[in-house]
Structure formats: C-alpha cells, structure tokens
Amino acid sequence: ILGAGESLSGRLLLIDALDMDFRTVKLRRNPECPLCGDEPTVTELIDYEQFCGMPVIGD
C-alpha cells in the first residue's frame, strides 16, 4: 500500500508470540484448490447456524 518494506506475496508469515519468533514459508497456488483454483467449487459462505444446528451467541 505504502510501497515501503517487503511484500509477503507468495509467503505466509508465522509468528510465535511467546518466543517472539518470526518465520516465513513459501506458498504456491494450487490450481485444484476448491476455493481459489482454476475451477472453484466453493462459491459462497456457509451458514454455520444452520450447519451446526445451534444459534450464534450475540445475535
């Protein structure tokens, strides 16, 4: 956004807050991913209240 620093594009930042340890892991796009692949099958959010059969607390 600011053009400052290094982008995490293609990487996942893992943070161990207890030890204050930071690691990055390289990620590759999976063309068969059901959410973001070439032919996604997950196209909408799930209704967890209906799926679990329990009301959401706080609604």
Rosetta blueprint (number, residue, H / E / L):
1 I L
2 L L
3 G L
4 A L
5 G L
6 E L
7 S L
8 L L
9 S L
10 G L
11 R E
12 L E
13 L E
14 L E
15 I E
16 D E
17 A L
18 L L
19 D L
20 M L
21 D E
22 F E
23 R E
24 T E
25 V E
26 K E
27 L L
28 R L
29 R L
30 N L
31 P L
32 E L
33 C L
34 P L
35 L L
36 C L
37 G L
38 D L
39 E L
40 P L
41 T L
42 V L
43 T L
44 E L
45 L L
46 I L
47 D L
48 Y H
49 E H
50 Q H
51 F H
52 C H
53 G L
54 M L
55 P L
56 V L
57 I L
58 G L
59 D L
